[in-house]
């Protein structure tokens, strides 16, 4: 159990009441919890899953494998190939299951893990090769942490993006978003959309709607703990057409099929809950959640998200 708060006396009273009811031990400041390691320094708080990664590498016999610089080959699209050789289904499911749990902390493998998890029912050799590339990437990034530090504000920003019709099997789009509070990464998602989008603007528009639901959750949480937002939250998108659809007060026939989402977004813009600034594609951080990018873009995005080697960040 993790106990946190800003009232030391209340925390002490809670522990005093818990100890007689449950067999518990006070371990002091948080250092390790469910595979997550916590490191503190003058710069901030680092969290990682180094031990979990090393245990995984040892379990599958890849502790001495050659590291990879990114978790997926650039522009790689996985799909069910005809007459491709099947791989060991049980081993595939065990490894991918552990990777899914691991992807809850480092956002750098979220897209790659989401891609390989779509073939759990009948994995083929190309899918296992993609899984092993993720493993080799983890081998070279066992020391990578996510840094949380004070930036002097609690502004909420969501970077949202979508890879239109990127799935070769059903042509559904993959959308993703990063949520930052006070300049720190707090939530992220990489997920295939439930329906086929007929244009890139529609795919990006659905991504904005998903980002908005997360902003509303973060806004409610911050308000409950005594930090209500003082200005509109930002949803940053690199598709001008999607932004114009959201802000346009006139309903067009071409947007009737997304009318509910459009009115949902328009309502929050009108009440100044959110604003939709445009972000250039080269400054879009969410590319790593929607597609397999090259090593330069990958490293650039992770650097801006404070994800990397703590010895370098320190």
N, C-alpha and C positions, 0 to 999 in steps of 0.2 A: 504494500500500500504506500502511495506517495501522499504526503500531507504538505500543503503549501498555503501561504497566506501572509498578510502583513501585520497580524496581531500575534505577537509571541505568547502572550498570556492565554489567549484563546486556544492556540495550538497545544500548549502545555495541558490545559484543562481537557482537551479532546483526547490526548494520549492517556491521561490519567483515567478517563472513563472507559477507554478502549481496552487497556491492559487487563483489567479484571475479567472482561467478557471474552477475550480472545487470547490465544497463545501467541504473543507478539514480542518482538525485540526491536528496540530503537537502534538503527544502524547509523544515525547521524545524517550528515548531508548526503544528498543523492549522488551516487557514483555509478551504480549499475542496476538496471531494471529490465527484465524480460529481453535480454540480449542487447540492450541499448546502454552504451557507456557515456558517461558525462564527465567532461574535463573543464575546469575553471582556470581562468587566467585574468590578468589585468585588462585584457582586451575584450573579454566576454566569456560566453559559455559555448563549448564545443560538444556536439553529440555525434556518436558514430556507432558502428556495429563491427568493430575490428575482430573481436573474439569470435563472433558468429560467422564471419566470413572465413577466418582461418579454420574453424571447425568444419565448415562446409567443404573447403578445399581439401582438407585431410580425409574427410569421409569419402569423397569421390576419387581420391588418388591424383589430384592435380596440384599438389602443394608446390611442385617444382616446374609447373608449366610456364611457357613463355608469355609474358604479359602482352595485352593488346591496348592500343591507345584510345579506342572507343568501343562501346558495347555492341555495335552493329555496323556492318559494311555500309558505306554511303549509298543512299538511294535503294537499298535492298528492300524488296517486297516479297514476303513469304506467302505461299499459297499451296494448296494441295496439287501436287504434280501427278500427271498420269504415268503409271508404271514406275513410279519412284519406289525405291526399296524402303520398307518399313524399319523402324528402329525399336529398341526395347521399350515397350510402353510403360512398364512399371518403373524403370529407372528414370525415364523422361518425366513422368508425373512426380516422382519424388524430388528431383532436382528443381523442376519448375515451381513446385509447391514451396520449397524453401526460398526460392528467388522472389516469389510473390510476397512472402513475409519480409524478406530483406528490403524490398522496394519501398517499404513504408518509411524508411529514413532517407537513404540517398536518392534524390530525384533523378540522378543521371541514368539510372537503368529502368525507369518507369516505362518508357515507350518500348524498349526492347523486350522487357518482360511481358508487357501487354500483348506484344506481337506473338511471342512463342506460346503464350498460354491459350491461344485460340486453337491449338492443334493437340490438345490433351487426349482427345478421343481416338486419334489415329496418327501419331507422330511419324514423320518420315525422316530419312537421313539428313536432308537439308535443314530440317527443323532442329535436329540434334546438333548439327554443326553450328547453328545460330546460338543455341543454348551454351555450347562450349566456348563460343567467342565471348559471351557475357561473363562466363567463369574466368576466362583469361583476362578480361578487363578488370574484374574484381581483384585478381591477383596483383595487379599493378596499382590498385587504389585502396589497399587495405587500411591505409592511414588517413584516407580522406574523411573529413568531418564537415558538418554543417555548423557555421558560426552564427551565434546570436549575440548582438551587441547593442549598446545604447546609441541611437542616432539623434536624440533630442526631440523626437516627435513620435506620434502614434498614427500617422496617416495610413490609410488602407489603400492599396493598389492591387489590381488584378490584371495580369497580362494574359490575354486569351488569343488563341490561334486555332486554325483548322487546316488539315491537309485534305483538300477536296478530292473525293472519289479515289482515295489512295489505296484502298483495299482491292486487290486484283480479283478476289473471289466474288464479291458482291457489290463492289464499287461504292461502299459506304465510306464516309469521311471519318477521319480521326481528329477529335478535338482535344485540346488540353488547356490548362490554365495554371498559373502560379499566383498564389495570394501572398502579398507581403504586408506586414503590419509594422510600422516604424522602421521600414527598410529591411526587415528580417523575414525570411521565408517561413511561412507557417503551414500552408496547405498546398497541395498540387494534385492534379489528376491528368491522366492520359487515357482516353476511352473512345472506343469506336461508337459513332452515333447510331441510334436505333433505326433510323430510316435513311433512305438514299436522298441526298441533297441534289437539286437540279442545277445548282450553280455554286460557284465559290462564295458568292455573297451570302447565299442561304446557309451554307455550311458555317461560315464565320458568324452569321447572325445567331445560329443555334448555340455557338460557342459563347457568344456574349450573354445569352439567356442563362446558360449554366454558370458563367462567372458571376452573374448578378445574384443567383440564389446563394452562392457562397459568401458574397459580400453581405447579404442580409443576415446570414448566420453570424458572421464575424462582428457585424454592427451590434447585433443583439447581445452577444457575449461580452463585448467591450462595455456596453451600457450597463449590464448586470454587475460587472465588477467595478463600476465607478469611473469609467473612461469613455463617456459618450463622444462620438465623432463631432468635431466642431465645424466641419466643412464637408462638401460632397466627396464621396469616395470615387476613385478613378478606375474605370475599366479601359485598358489600353489595347487598341486593336489596330492592325495594319491594313484593314480593308475599308476604303472610303465608302464604297457602296453600302456595306453593312451598317456603317455609322449613319449615313444619310437616311436609310430606311428607318432606323431607330428614332431619328430626330425629326423626320418629316411628319407634320401634323395631318397630311392628306393621305387617305387610304387608297391604294391602287389595286386593280384587279390582279396584278402580278404578285401581290403579297398577301392575297386572301388566305392561302394555305398555311401561312405562318402568322395569322392575325392575332391569335391569343398571345403568342410570345412577343409580338410587336407591341401590343397594348400594355403588356406587363412591363416591358422596358420603358416605353414612353411615359407611363405613369410615374416610374421612379425618377426619370429625368425631370419631369414637370415638378415633382415635389423636392427636387434637389437632393435626393438620396445619392444619386450617382451623376457623373459626367463622363463623356466618351471622347477623350482626347485621342488624336491620331498619333501612332508611333511608326516610325520608319521601319521597313522590313529588316534593315541591318541592325536595328536596336530591339527587335522583337526577341525576347528571351524564351518564348514558348516553343520555338522551333524544335528544341530537343525533346519535346513531349509529343510531337505530331509526325515526325519523320526521322529517318536516319541521316544525320548531317556529317560533314567532314570534321576532322579533328580540330581545325582552327576555330570554326564556329562553335563546336562543342565546348572547347576550353574557354572561349570568350564568354559564353552564356553562364557556365558554371562559376567563373570568376566573379561576375556581376551578382550572382546569387549567394556569394560567400560560401561556396562549396569547394573544398580542396584540402591540401595538406596543411595541418595546423602549424607545423614547424616553419612553413613559408609565410603563412598569414601572421604568425607571431612576429 
